[in-house]
């Protein structure tokens, strides 16, 4: 592909990403995979160049652009070599007009910048959310130790996450024998830390209420030395269906899956009421803490959607509370840095449940925030998380 053809392909792919964000469709990575699958003529260098332009645009514009062309025109204003690609050739975009509309650079929509500020984050913290993220893997204690895996695949051991190795940005993992054999799993170091704060031990009964694809379930099982019981539940059949295969690869035998009906989670877990030692609630959220990996997510979020997430989180906390035995604990996690989903949720929970207290969280990373702890890319070099640990009297 010529440089002009690559610029036009970036415009076309951006149009698809913008439409998916507008309509609640697939994430940008999935849209890109489908885009290139339909264009087999694009070589690896072409795909890499087009992706680079697309993600540069996604990270540059906080508001969803009107079109892919408006975004690329804005990038071209400051890049002469890109502007030259707008040459009107057979496969290239039409020449840029002097008065042509273009996207405006910003970190995020104005309402979100205000929400971050109200949650105690300045623009430097927000800007770090849009940097490219490294690839972190968790070494599976059931099959290997970190030193032996590092000797095989390299990576940087992280002192604050005992099972983590940090690889380069975009490092391929699934082709590695260590992944195929279940000795490693892709998992952000921050996610590893907040999962470990649940306090799971061998022989305990744990409910992973919002298990999704099971990343934290597998981590919990390794911490528990594959002894005890983990009930991994979710309302998303597609995501939960991935767990049995992942568990088999990891050598995890103590995890059982349970598909729940939305808004009827308590009924589906009635046999566990008052009996779980630990309940982990990795709640659905705005995912503002994962923008490094999914920067177009800020084009999808609205105040109304944020309010709906908060309602779901509050309800799931109440469901989880009914499962915990006296003296047991509930760990609440969101990959969000907005207080309505983190600090405020815990304050509201404690006001509704007088028999509960927030336990102090000691960790090598993060900062205390309300009754919990917060991790951010700028301060900790991880994805953004809020975590709190609540204990039943």
N, C-alpha and C positions, 0 to 999 in steps of 0.2 A: 504493500500500500504506500502511496505517496504521502508526504506530510499533509497535504490538503485533504486527501481521502481520510486520513486518521482524524483530522479535525471534524470532518463531517460525521464520521462514525461516532465521535465523542458527543456531538450534538444530538444525534439520534438516540444514543444510549441514555444521555441525560434526560431527553424527553420521556423515555420509558420509565426512568427512575422517578421523575417528577410526577408522572401520572400514577405510578404505584403508591407514592407517598400521599397523593391527593385522595386516592380511592381506597386506601387501606390495603393495598396489594402487597406483593412480596418485597422482601428487603433488597437493598441495592446489590448485594453480592449475588443473590439468586437471579435478579433481573439481568445482571451482567453475564452470568453463566448461560442463561437462555439466549441472550443476545448473540453471544459468540458461537453457541451451538448451531445457530441458524446461518452463520457466516463462516463456514469452514475455510474459506480462502484467506482469512486473517491468520497470519503466522504468529508465533509466540512473541516476537518483538512488537508486532502490530498490536496484539492484545495488551501487552504490557504498557505500550505508549498510550493507547486509548484509555485504559483504566487509570493511568496516571493523571491524564487530563480531567477525567470525570471526577475522580476523588479530590483533586485539587479544587475543582469547582464546588463540590459538595461541602468541603471544609471552609471555603471562602465566603459562602453566602448563608447567613443565618436564617433569613426568610426564604421560603420556597420560591425559586425563580419562576417567572411567568413561562419560560420555555428554556430548552437546552441552548438555543441560539443566544438568548439574552444573557445566559451565564457565560458562554464561551466568548461572546463579544466583550463582556466586562473583563475577562482574563486577558484578552488580546490587547486591550487598551494599554496595558503595561508591559506587553511582551511583543516586540516587533517581529520576532521570528514566527510567532503564532498569528499575528495580524496578516503576515504575508500569505498564510494559507487560505485566507478568504479571497481567493482569486477568481471565483466563478468558473473554474475549470470543470471538466465533465464529472469528476467525482468529488470536487471540493465545494465548500459553501460559497454563497454569493458574496460579493464585496460588501464591506461594512459601510453603511451610510452614516454621514456626520451626525444626524439627529436620531439615529437608531436607538430604541430603548434597550437598556441593559440592567442586569441585576446589580444590587448594591451590596458591597462587602459588609459583613457584620458577624459577630460571634454566634448570635442566636436572636430569635425574635425578641422585640423590646420587652414584652410581658415576662418572658423567661429570664432576661437579664435582671429585671426587678425582683423576680421570685428568688433568684440566686442570691441577690444582695440581701433580701429579707431573711435568707437562710444562712447568712454570715459568710458568703463567698464573694471575693472580689474578682475583677476581670482577669487577673493573672491565673486564678484557680479555674475560671471558666475557659480561658484560652488553652490550658493544659488538657482539657477534655477533648480537644480537637487535634492533638498531636497523634502521630502514628504509634500504635501500641506494639510492644514486643510480643513474642510468643512465649508463654510460660507453660511448662508441663509439670504435672505432679507425678512423682515416682511412687508407684504402688508398693507399699510396704509388704503386702502379702506375697510379692514375687521378687522383689529386688530391694537394693538399698541405693541411696543417692550417689555414693562414690563410684559404685560399679557402673551405673548408668551414665554418669558423667564421663567416665573413661571411654565409654562406647560412643556417645553421641555429642560430647562436648557440652557447652552451655555454662552459664554462671550460676553457682549455688547462691541462693539468697539467704542471708543470715536470719531474717525474721520469719522465714517459712521453711521449716526443716525438710520438707519433701519436694521443694520447688527447684527447678532449673530454668533459667531464663535463656531462651534462644534468640537469634536475630529476628528482626521484623520480617514477616512473610516466610519464615523458615518452614519448609514442608515437614510434617510430622507423620502423617498416615503411611507414607512409604517405608518408614523406619521399622526394622524388625522389633525394636523395643515396644512400639505401639501395637503392632500386629499380635505380639505375644502377651499383651496386657500388662507390660511392666511400666508403662507410662500412659497418662491421659492428659489431653490438653485442658488446662484449667488455670485461669488467672491467679496469680499469687494472692491477691486480695480475697478472691473467692475461697481459696484454700484456708486463709487465716480465719475468716468469719465463720466458715463451717466448723473449724476446730474449736471455736469458742462455745459450741453447743455443750461441750463437756461429756461427750459419749465415752463410755468405758466398756471393756469386754463384759458380756453377760447382761447388758442393759436392754430395755425395750424402748425403741426409738420410733417415732412416727415422723416421716418426712412428708409434711402435709402437701406441699406444692413441689413435688419431686421433678416435674418436667422430664427431661431426658435422663436424669439420674446422676449428674455429676457429683453433687454433694452426697447422694446416697452411697456411691462408691467410695468416696473419701471417708465417710462415717464408718463404713464396713472395715476399711483398712485400720482406722483408729481403734475399732473394737476387736481387732485381730480375728475377724470373721467368727466371733462368738456373741450370741445374743439374738436379737430379732429386730429387723427394720421393716416397717410397713411403709412402702413408697407409694403415695397416692397422688392423684391429679385428676383434673376434669378433662384434660387434653389427651384424647386417645392416641393421636399420632405421635406426640412427644413421649408419652409413657411407654409406648410399644417399643421404643428403642432400648429401654433399660435391660430386658432379659439378655439380649445379645451382648451388650456392654458388660453386664455382670459376669456372663460366662467367660468372656475374654479376660476379665480381671481376676477370675477365680473367686468371685464373691458368691456365697451360697446362702447367706442369712437374709437376703432382701427379697421381699415378696411385693408384687405390684397390686394395686387396688384402684380400679377406675371408678371415679365418683361422679355423681350427677351434679351439675352446676346448681348452686344455692341449696343443695340437699346433702352437703358434705357430712354434716353431723349424723344423718341417718346412715350413711354408708360406713361410718366408723363407730357406730353405737356400741359394738362389742368391746371397744377399747376405752370407753369413757372411764376416766378416773384411774387408769392403770398404766399409762405410759410414764416411764422415767424421764424421758426427754421428748419434746415436740419441737421440730424445726419448721419454722414458717418462712420460707424463702418466697416472699409474696410477689404476685404480679405487680408491676410498677411501671413508672415512666421510663426507666432505664437511662436516666440522664447520666449515670455514672459510667455507662459503656459507650459514650459517643466516640471514643477513640477507635472503636471497632465498627460502630454503626452511626457515622456522623449524620446521615440523612434522617435519623430518628427525630431530630429536632424539627424537621419539616412536618412531622406527623402529629406532634403533641399540641394540644389546645387546652385552655383552662378547663373546659368541660370534660375533656378526657382525663385530665389530672384529677378532677373531682370524683370521677367514676372509679379511678384506681383507689383513691382514698377510701371510698365507701366499701370496696371489696376487701381492702386490707383490714379495715375495722371489723368487718364481719368474720373474716378468717381468724383474726386474733381471738375473737370470742369462741369460735368453734374449737380452736386449739386449746384454749383454757379448760374446756370441759374434758379434754383427753388426759390432762396431766394428773398424776396421782398426788396426794398430799406430800409435800416435801420435794416434789419433782420440779422440773424447770422447762421453760419455754424460751426458745431463742428466735428472735425476730430479725430477719435480714431483708433489706431491699438494696438493689443496685441503683439507688437514687440518692441525690444530694439535696433534695428539696424537703424542707421541714414538714410540710403536710403529709408526707409519706414516711417520715422517720421520727424525729423528736416529738412532733405533735401527736403522732399515733400512740406512742408509748405513754405520754402524759394523759391522753384520753383513756387509754386502757386502764391505767392505774386508778383513775378516778371512778371507773365503772366497776373495778374489781378490788375492793378493799382488802381482801385476803392475800394480795400479791405485793411483792416488793421487787425493785430493780436491784440486781446484784452488780457490784463494781466489776468492771472488765479490765483485766490487766493484759496488755499486749505490747509487743515490741514496736508496733507501728500504730498509726492512727492518733486521733486526738479525742478527748472526751467531748461529747456533744449532748447536752441534756442528760437523760438517764442512760445514754448509750455511748457508742464510739463511732467515729466517722473516719473513713479512709478516702483520700483523694489522690488523683494522679500527680498533682503538683507537690504535695507534701510527702507522699509515700511511694510514688512510682508504681501504683497499682490502679486498677479500675476503681471507680468511686462506689463506696458502700456505706450504709448505716447499719449497725448491729446493736441489739440490746438483749440482755439476758434477764428474764423474769422468773422469780421463784415463788412457788405456791406454799403458803404456810402449812 
